[in-house]
């Protein structure tokens, strides 16, 4: 059974995708940080960088957004000639853009970390069954519609209904769609595109031309076609909006929308809150006693597989294989749950049997089969590492819910009390001219100065002929200290 739980707060909406009672994905949308992917903006070119074949545009966000030449619609070859479909890959970006130019752009990747949003001028507008490509041409069918007869039927229907100009892609949800349903989608998309063009002309640079749906409605559009049995929401107002949206765009699903009025918070069902807390930790425990260690950096994510408390029953090869097999099954879920993307390096425990190595890769591929985000496994490297990529379009769960630790400034470690004691002793030597001094430091540092480092501190006082007083500051971090003249 697949279900979606939606928790609506005053400034935050959260959703969880549950499969057979297990949390698979978490979605979070905050009023202060709305998802930008699919939004349309009127942008102004700020800088053109020929060395990168790209430009930076102001679209009204905190950071300028990035537009690569591959994502720019080719210009007309001659005056009055329509622009050809496809990217402008081989064209110098300076022929296409100049500082000060204004153009309609769409966000294809949210700002992540220090990087701004990524843009395209190839606009796509989704509806129930179709995705409209105003600058494209032809027809496409989702690869998830596998029956050849159904693919042919849909393409035939669309070919009879589609207007001249523009391209269409039949979404997975179109499976079984009627001609009337496709006609309604086409009419809606044509109206939407007219509205977008009119607003793009009228609004100022940096303004939002068209926003994608809020999280609750977006889940109805994107997830119900993937076999979701029920959607439970704890807000009557949001439920009413979802029903209105469903009645207009997804008729026949009203029975799957339910109001949750249980005595406990909705995210207590299936332990969603606990899963969110665990998804923010580095270590993931496996049932056998082994564990994963997941480290997320700006460049990549690394996953280390360890046997931990699992010692096996037969030999080292079998122990390694069993732990790796369980890890491969868990990794696919962790990538979805934490929304990890980009380059991912997995360090499985060394195995010598080629059959075992192939089975681990096959298990990893199966664990990724239900993931909407596109991923690619690049087999085993010569060092025994599995290299893979997963498409990243939004921030990971930890980047969304957390911030760098103020004590270690995001390094993930702090200096030991012993290290800080040696720094204090060196500072006292440098500040010998101050005379008597007061040292303010963390309790653990003061304790060490009075115990393990007391001889060194006493020798320094005797050599300088001065007094060194120590004072505990409970609000100091362990690597903070001050030396003050008395």
N, C-alpha and C positions, 0 to 999 in steps of 0.2 A: 504493500500500500504506500502510495506517495501522497503527502499532504504538505500544505504550506501554513505556517503560523505567522500571523502579522500582529506585532505589538506597536500601538500608536501612542506616542507621548506628545507633550506640548511642543517640543522642538526637535523631536527625533522619531523616525519610523524604523523599526527593525523587522526583519523577516527571516524565517528559517525554513529550509527545504528538508523535509524528513522522508527518508526511505526505509520502510520496514522498521520503524521506531528508532532509527539512527540518524543523527543530524549530519547532513552532507554539505550544506552550504549556508552561509550567513550573509545577509544583506543589511547594510546600515546606510541610512540617508538622514543627514542632519540639515536643518534649515540654514545653518551657517556654512555648510559645505555640500551643496547640492551637486549631484553627479552631472557632469557636463557633456559626456559622450552623446553624440547625435544632436546636440544643440546647434542652431545656426546663428551666426553673428555677422554683423557688418564690420569687417576689419580694415585697418589702415596699415599699410606697409611702413615700418619704421626703419628697417635696415635690410639691405640686400647683400648677401655674402657669396660672391662667385666661387670662392675657394671651397665652400660647402655645398654649392648649387642649391641654396636655400634662402629663405627670408624670415625675418621676425616681424610679427604683426601685433598691433595693439587691438585687442578685442574686448577691452574693458575689465580685464582681470589684473590681479596683482603683478603677475609676470607676463612678459610678452610671449606669444605663442609661436610655434615653429611650423613652417610650411616648406616642405621639400619640393624640388622641381618635379619629382615623380607624381606628386599629388596635385599638380596644376593642370587644368584642362587646356589642351593645345589651342592656340589662337587660330583664327581663320587664316588660310594661306593667302587669300586675296580679299579685297574689299567685297563684302556681300556674300562671300562663300562661307557656308556653315563650318564650324570647327569640327575636325574629325574626332571620333571617339578614341579614347586611350590617353596614356600619359605623355608628357612632354619630355621624356627621358633624355633625349639627345639634344635638347635645345638649351642654349645658355640661359640661365635664369634671368639675366639682365635684359634679355629680349622680351621676357614675359612680364616682369615687375620692375617698378621704380619706386623709390621712397615717396610716400604721399599717396600712392594708388589706393583706391578703395574697392573692396570686392567682397562677395558673399562667400563665407567659409563655414565648414562644419567641423566640429571637434570629433576626432577619431580616437584620441587617447587623453584621459584626464591628466592634469598636472600631477606629477609624482616626485616627492622629495624636492630637490632644487630645480627640477626641470619643468618648464612650462607645458601647456597643452600642445598636442600635435594636431595639425589641421589638414583639411583637404578641400579642394574646390569641386570634387566629384560628389555632389549632393545625393543622399539617399533618404527617402521618406518611407517609413514602414506603415503598413496597415494590417488588418486581420490576416489576410492570405497572401498579400503581395508586398514587395518592396519596389518602389518606383525610383528609377534613375533618370532624372530629367535630361542630363547630358549624355546618357548612354544610348544603347540601341540593342535590339534583339530581345530574346527571352531565355531565361535560365530556370532550372528546377532544382530545389534543394536535394542534395545527395542522400538525405535521410528518407526521401520518398523512393523506395527501392524497386517497387513493382513497375515493370516497364509499361504495362498497359495503362496504369494510372498516370504515369508521367506523360505518356502520349495523349491521353484524354485531356489532361490539364493544359498541355501546350496547345492542343487543338482549340479548346474553349477560349483560351487567352488570345490566340491568334485571331479568332473571330471578333473579339470584343475590344482589343487594345486599340487606342487611337494612334494616329501617325505621330512620329517623334517620341523620343524617350525609350527607355528600356524597362523591362519588368523581370523580377525574380519571384518565382512561386515559392513561398515559405513552406516549411514542414506542415504547418497548420492547414495548408490548402488541401491536404489529402482528403478526398471525399467532398470537396467544395462543389457547390452548384454554380451554374452560369449566372444566376441572379446574385449570388454572393460575390462572385468575381466582379460583376458589373458595379455593384455598390462600392466595392473597394476602389475601382478605377475612378468612379465619379468623385469619391471622397478625396483621393489623392490629387486629382486634377484641381479641385477646389482649394486644397491645401497649398499646392504649388503656386496657384494664382495669388493667394494671400501672401505667401512668402515673398514673391517677386515684388508685389506692391509695397509691402512693409520694408523690404530691402532698399527700395528707392526713397522712401519717405523718412526713414530713421537716420540718426547721426552715427558716425563711426564709433565702434565700441559698444553699440547697443545689441541686445538680444533680439534676433529676428523671429526665432521660433524655438520653444523649449520642448524637450522630450517629456514624456509623461512622468508623473511622480511615481515613487517606488511601488506602491500598492497596485496601481493600474498597469504599470510596466510588467509586473509579475503575471497579471492576468493575460496580457498580450503575448508574453514570451514563454511562459511555463505551462499554461493549461494544456497546450497541445502536446506536451511531453508526458502525458499519462498521469497528471495530478488528479487524485480522487476527490479531495476536499480542500477548501481554503477556509481557515478559521481566523477571524479578526476580532479584536477586543474593543473596537470603536464602532458605535452605531452609525456615526456620521460617515466614517470611511467606508463602512459596509454599504451604505446607501449610494455613495459615489461609485463604488465598484459595481453595484447592481445596475446603475444607470449606464455605465460604460459598457457592461456586458450586454445589456439589452440592445444597445446600438451597434456594437461591433462583434460580439461573440454570442449570438443568441443560442439558447439551449443549455447554458451552463449555470443558470441561476440556482439550480438545486445543489450545486457544489459549493455555494458560498454560504457560510454559516457565521452567525454572531456567537462569540465565545463569552459566556457569562459565568464561568466557574468561580468557585471561592478562591482559588489560588491564581497568581499571575499566569498569563498564558505561556510565558517562557519557562515556567516550572515544569510544563508538560515535556516529557522525553528528556528532561535534564538539559534544556538548551542553555540556560544561564551557566551551568557548570561546564558545558562544552566550550562556551566562549572563553571562560577563565582558563581552561586547559589549553586552548588554542593560542593563548598569549605566552605560554611557557616554552622554554627551549627544549625541554625533554618530553618525549612521548613514550609512555610505557606500553610495551607489548604484552599480550596475554601470557606468553611463555616465560616472562621474566627479563627478556631483552628490552632494549629501548633505542629510540632514535634521538639524535641531537640535531636540531634544526637551527642553523645560523643564517640570518638574513643580513646581507650587506648591500651597499649601493650597486655593486657590480654584478652580484649573483647571489644565489641561495645555495648553501651546502647542507647536505643531509648525511650524517654519519650513523652507520648501523653498528650497534654493539650487542654482544651476547648478554651483558649484565649478569643477572643471577641465574641465567639458563646454562646448565652444564651438560645437557644432553644425556644420552644413554649408551651410545655405541662408540663413535669416534669423532675426531675434530671436524672432518669433512661433513659428516652428517649433522653435527651441531650447527656448523656454519650455514649449511643449506637450509635447515629448518628455520633458523633465525632470519635469514635473508628472505625466505619465502613469506614469512609472516610480515616482514618489513615492507616487501613489495606490495602486498595487499593494503597495508596501512598508508603507504605514501600517497597513493592516488587520492584517497579521502582527505588527507592532511593538506594537499595542494589546493583542493577545492575549498575546504573549510577555512583555511588561512588566506585564500586567494593569492597564492604565491605565483609570480610570473617571471619572465625573463629567462636568463640562463640558470639552470639548476644542475648541480653536480652531486651525485649520490655515491657515497663510498660504502659499498657493500663489503661484508667480511670476505676475505680471500677464499676462493674455491678453486680446486684444480680440475674437477670433472667438467668437461665441456657440456655434457647433457644438463648438469645442474645450472650452469651459466645461462644456457638457452631457456631453461624453464623459468628462471628468475626474470629474464627479460619479457617472456610471454605473460607472466603473472602481472608484471608492472603495466604492460600494455592493456591487459584486461581491466586493471583497476582504474585506468584512465578512460575507458570506453564510454562511460556515462557523463564525461566532463564536456560542458558546452565550449569551454575555451580550447582553442586548437593547440595541440602539443605535438612534439616530434622527438623521438628517442634516437640518439646517434650511437647506438650499440655501446660496447665496452671499449674503453681506451686501453692503450698498452699498459697503463698503470693499474688497470682493473677498476677504473671509475666509470660509472654510467653518466654520460652527458646527455642532457635533454633541454628542450626549451618549451615554455608554456606561454601562450599569448597573454600579455599584460595590458589591460585597458583601464583598470582602476587601481586605487591604492590597496595594499594588503590590509588585512584586518588589524595587524599590530600597528601599522603606520597610521591607520585611521583612529584607533582607540588609545594609542599611547604616544608619548613623547620621550626624547632622550633624558636619561637620569641626570638630575642637576648635580648629584654628588660626583659622578664620574664623567659627566658631559657626553654620555653616549658611548664611551669606550668599552663599557661592559666590565670594567675592573677598577679598583682603587688601590692606592699604595698601602703597604702594610704599616703597622705601627712602628716596626723596627726601622723601615726605610725613612719614615717621617722623623723619628728620633735622630737619626744620623744627619738629616737635613737641618734640624734645629741646632745640633752641636756645631755643624759647619757655619751656620748663620751666627751663632754666638762668637765663634772665632773671628769672623769677619767684622762683627760689631764690637770688638774689644774696647774701643774708645768710648762707648756709651757708659761704662761703669756698671753700677747695679742695674739689673734688668728684671722685667716680669715677662714670663712666657705663658701665653694663653693657647691652650690646645685641647684636643678631643680627650675624653676620659681615658681611653685605652692608651693614648700616647703618654699622658701624664703618669699613668700607672707604670709604664715601662721605664720611663725616665727615673722613677723613684725606686725601681727594682733592678731589672737586668742592666740598665745603663747608668745606674747610680755612681759606679766607680768612675766612669768616663766623665760624668757631669761634675763630680767632686774634684777630679784632677783639673778640669778646665777652670773651676772657680779658684782653686789654689794658685794655679799658674797666673791668673789675671788679677788676683787679689780683689775679687768682687763677689757680690752675692747674686745668685740666680733664684728668683722665686717662681713657683709654678702655680698656675691657676686653671682649674677645669672649666671648659666652656662646652656645655652639653649641646648647644646648637651648632657647634662647628662640625664640619665633615672631618673624617679621620685624617685627610691630607691637608687640612687647614691649620695654620698656626700664625701667631703674631709675636714679635719680640719688641717690647716697649721699655724705654728708658724710665727709671724711677727718679 
